[in-house]
Amino acid sequence: MRAYGSFSDIKIGDRLRYAKTMTEAETYLGVGLIGALNPVHIDEEYCKKTRFKRRLGVGLLVNALAVSAAENFLVGPGTQLVSLDAKFVAPVYFGDTVTAELEVIGTDSEEQTVTFKNTMTNQDGNPVLLGEFKLRVRGESGDQHSQRQDGA
């Protein structure tokens, strides 16, 4: 599913849009996997007493949608998440459809990394997450760039 044949094909300004509905079942799987036992994710009665009034999706899972979309549909298998910076600007609730709009804003051929701007919106077009992340991609030879001789 890799969109690029080689690192040199990646261009500043390349874009991808990916949408996914945050389901209750997937959220519970995520809660179990990462141990996010905060009652705002799992306890409807608790949430009714909060400013949110209902259960929230897990922020890390919301952000993971964007990173996974870049890995699956742009840079391909063998990528490594190098850095992640995200600001959650509005809640994501169960049943919300979140759209990640990704834009390549930087590349480093020496490090074989791609930096993405990540803007995520809900089904109403309201921003829910703003951020950036960097992926190290599989090298031209198919080897991971992270296996350089200097050990970095």
C-alpha positions in Angstrom: 0.0 0.0 0.0 3.1 2.2 -0.2 2.4 5.4 -2.2 6.1 6.2 -2.8 8.5 4.1 -4.7 11.5 5.6 -3.0 12.3 8.3 -0.4 13.2 10.7 -3.2 9.6 10.5 -4.4 8.3 12.2 -1.2 7.7 15.9 -1.8 7.0 18.8 0.6 3.3 19.6 0.3 2.1 16.0 -0.4 -1.2 15.4 1.3 -3.4 12.6 2.6 -6.9 12.6 4.1 -8.1 9.6 6.1 -11.4 9.3 8.1 -12.4 6.8 10.7 -15.3 6.5 13.1 -14.3 6.1 16.8 -16.4 3.1 17.9 -17.1 2.0 21.4 -15.7 -1.5 20.7 -12.4 -0.2 19.3 -12.0 2.3 22.2 -12.5 -0.5 24.7 -9.8 -2.6 22.9 -7.5 0.4 23.1 -8.3 1.0 26.8 -7.4 -2.6 27.5 -4.2 -2.5 25.5 -2.8 0.7 26.9 -4.4 0.6 30.4 -6.3 3.9 29.9 -8.6 3.2 32.8 -9.7 6.9 33.3 -13.4 6.8 33.9 -14.0 9.5 31.2 -13.4 6.6 28.7 -15.4 3.8 30.3 -18.0 5.1 32.8 -21.0 6.8 31.3 -22.5 7.7 34.7 -19.2 9.3 35.8 -19.1 11.3 32.5 -22.5 12.7 33.0 -21.1 14.7 36.0 -18.2 16.1 34.0 -18.0 18.9 31.6 -17.9 16.4 28.8 -21.3 14.8 29.7 -20.5 11.5 27.9 -17.6 9.1 27.3 -14.5 10.3 25.4 -12.4 8.5 22.9 -8.8 7.8 24.0 -6.5 10.7 22.8 -3.6 8.4 22.0 -5.9 6.3 19.8 -7.1 9.4 18.0 -3.6 10.4 17.3 -2.6 6.9 16.2 -5.1 7.1 13.4 -3.0 9.8 11.7 0.3 8.0 12.2 -1.1 4.7 11.0 -2.6 6.4 7.9 0.8 7.9 7.0 2.5 4.5 7.5 -0.2 2.5 5.6 -0.9 4.8 2.7 2.2 6.9 2.1 5.5 5.8 3.4 4.8 2.0 3.6 5.9 -0.8 5.9 9.0 -0.7 8.1 8.5 2.9 9.3 9.5 4.0 12.8 7.8 6.8 14.8 10.6 9.2 15.8 8.6 12.1 17.4 5.1 13.1 18.1 3.7 16.5 19.2 0.0 16.9 19.6 -2.5 19.4 21.1 -6.0 18.2 21.8 -8.2 21.2 21.2 -11.7 19.5 21.5 -13.0 16.2 22.8 -13.7 13.2 20.6 -16.7 11.2 21.6 -17.7 7.6 20.8 -19.3 7.6 17.4 -17.5 10.7 16.1 -15.9 10.4 12.7 -12.4 11.9 12.8 -10.6 13.0 9.7 -6.9 13.3 9.7 -5.5 15.7 7.1 -1.8 15.1 6.8 0.7 17.2 4.9 4.4 16.5 4.4 6.2 19.6 5.8 9.7 18.3 5.9 12.1 15.6 4.7 15.6 14.7 5.7 17.4 12.4 3.2 20.3 11.9 5.6 18.1 10.6 8.4 15.5 9.2 6.0 12.7 11.0 8.0 9.5 12.6 6.9 7.7 15.2 9.1 4.0 15.5 8.8 1.6 18.3 9.9 -1.5 16.7 11.4 -4.8 18.4 11.5 -7.7 16.3 12.8 -11.3 17.3 12.6 -14.6 15.8 13.7 -17.6 15.1 11.4 -18.7 18.8 11.8 -15.4 20.1 10.5 -14.3 21.3 14.0 -10.6 20.8 14.9 -10.0 18.2 17.6 -6.2 17.7 17.3 -3.4 19.8 15.9 0.2 18.6 15.7 3.2 17.1 14.0 4.9 13.8 13.8 8.1 12.4 12.3 8.6 9.0 10.7 11.8 7.3 9.8 11.2 5.3 6.6 12.6 2.2 5.1 15.8 3.0 3.2 16.3 2.6 -0.5 17.9 -0.8 -0.1 14.9 -2.0 2.0 17.0 -1.9 5.2 15.8 0.2 8.2 17.8 3.5 8.2 17.9 3.1 12.0 20.4 0.2 11.6 23.2 2.6 10.6 26.8 1.7 11.5 26.9 4.4 14.2 24.0 2.7 16.0 21.6 5.6 15.9 
